[in-house]
Amino acid sequence: MENMDNPVEAIRSAFIDLSDSVPGLAVSENTVYDLRISNPILVLWLQRLNNDIVNTIPRPPNPFNSQTTLIGNHVPAPIPWISSANEYAKRYLIPHDEFFVTFANYGKTRSGTRASTHDRRAKLHVEQKQDALSELGIDPEQQIIIPLDGRIRERIVHRLTAYYLATRGWVVSTDFLYLPQLGRGTPDIVAWRSPFTEAMKRAGLIRNGALIEELVYLQHLNRDISDGSVSLLDTDPSETLVGEAKGGSRSLGEAHRQLKKYLDWDVFNSGYCVVPGYRGNKLSGAGTLTFDTNGFDLQSDRTQHHVTEDRQQFLESMDTAASQALLCGLSYSSLINLATAERANDLDSPYDLAVKLLDIDHETIINRLITELQKSS
């Protein structure tokens, strides 16, 4: 295992790899901060990692927190018209042109150290970083300080990996409020490609790939939106991927043992163990995705995993979740118009609206969003 005594440098190296494909991300040579961000979507992603220690911006809303259970449907449906994503973006993200991210590594604590001592060390180190950023004229609202205890925590591995997969053309999910229950446990990362995700690329809604949680914020990004309608093509390939992530002090073997049970669901074409510090390591029956001070390293999963017809149902569930996320970016009046396009005033209750929106095909949703974004540009 690669020496991971310098977790900040390993994280910075991973971000350097990402910066080649992710607009609005720059890794800084400044000794006070590590990242300079002008992409508000990245702020959503990193904001969840800072423990609310410094930054006064509240955590971003999850677009699927507002749900309803539809009769005959085993996956809860989101309620797009009460999503607070747009309001959050306008109030907290758009007013700031740039955000500054620093990783505050306060070092390892000895086994048995009191939690209060641990917390004091973290707080002191973060306050020192905050003071240094403030001396540069950076307001607290623009500071994201992420504490490290000498290790790369699992949730950082989780987020870095998700963005890495997105830059390689996958639509990625790290939140499973909408994941169909296929077996015991919940994977850390699910990613997929399908005619729907490829159509989103042709429409200009996403570049290479995306995190599904980002899809509600597309109207706040600069995109080269298609000037015409887009069709879903049956010739586009479909593929599914599952990943099990562990923090910097864990092993590939631990990840592999958990990954096996998700591959047994028979819906994933490939599986990856995601643990930092294992460059060049290969496994039997799974791939590895890792990073260290030399950046990312991907060892492909070359196993022909068995998949059943359940894979297509799984793909449809994920496509539906992504299309409903797109709907969260539309106004209430647009949602009503979309739901009543064929029969005006065919809504007796909010439940009817949820049913109608869930039944709208993905191609129609993409093309409606294209129209809305063209109007606002």
Summary of the structure (lengths in Angstrom):
residues: 377
radius of gyration: 21.4
end to end distance: 49.4
largest distance: 66.7
contacts: 1207
relative contact order: 0.14
helix: 40%
strand: 15%
